[in-house]
């Protein structure tokens, strides 16, 4: 089955928790100007509500994800060195 390269590098939210090697969950990924759901595999279990990054496509509707914390979110607080 052809891979969906457009989804690799996109972020999303876990809708149904993944179970690591025991099975997939489901994620809602922001892609192609909208949001789409995919079966999601991960190395470690990820709970519902986690933010994830898609690192691989396993076909048209399956992806591999990792937990993701956007490094730019840290810039939203107080500027560095401010007292």
N, C-alpha and C positions, 0 to 999 in steps of 0.2 A: 504494500500500500504506500502511496507517495506521502512523503513527509510534508507538514505544513510549516515551512520555514518562517512565515510571517509572524508566527506566535513566539518564536524563540527570542528571548530578551524582554518579553512583555511581563508586566506584573499583574497580579490578581489577588483574589480573596478565596480562602477555602470555604466552600459551602457545606461539604460533608467531609469530615476528617479522614486523612489518609492513614493507612495502617502499616506503613513501611513495607517490608517484603511480604506481609500477609494480605495485601490487596490495595486497590486504589481507592481514592476518594473522588470528590468532584470540586472543581474550581471555576470561578467566574473570572475570565481574563479580559482585560481591555485591549482590544485588537481591531484593526481595520475600521477605526472610527466608531466603534460600538463596544459591546460586551458579548462574549460567547462562553458557553460552558464546555468543559472538557473533562474526561476522566483523567485523574491526576495520580501519578506514582511518585513516591519519594523514598529515599533511603531510610529515613527515620519517620515515625508517625508525626503528623502535623494536625493540631486541633482545629476545629471549626473557628473561623474568624481570623486565622493567621494570614498575614500578607506573604505572598510567595513570588518567586521569580521563575519563569519558565526557562529551563536550561537545555531541553531536548524535546523534539517532536517524535512521537512513536506512530505517526500516521495522522489521518485527518482529524480525529477527535480524541486522541490520547497524547498526554504530555508528561514530562518528568519535571518536577519542581523542587526548589529548595526554599527554606524560610528566608525572608528578605526583610531587612531593615534599611530603608532608604537613607544613605549617608547625608543627603541634603536636609533631612528632617532635623538634624542636629543644628543646622544654621537658623532654625526658626526661633531659638531661645535667645538669651542675652548674647551680645557680641563678645568675642573672646577678649579678655583683658578688661572688661567693664566691671566697675565696682558698684 
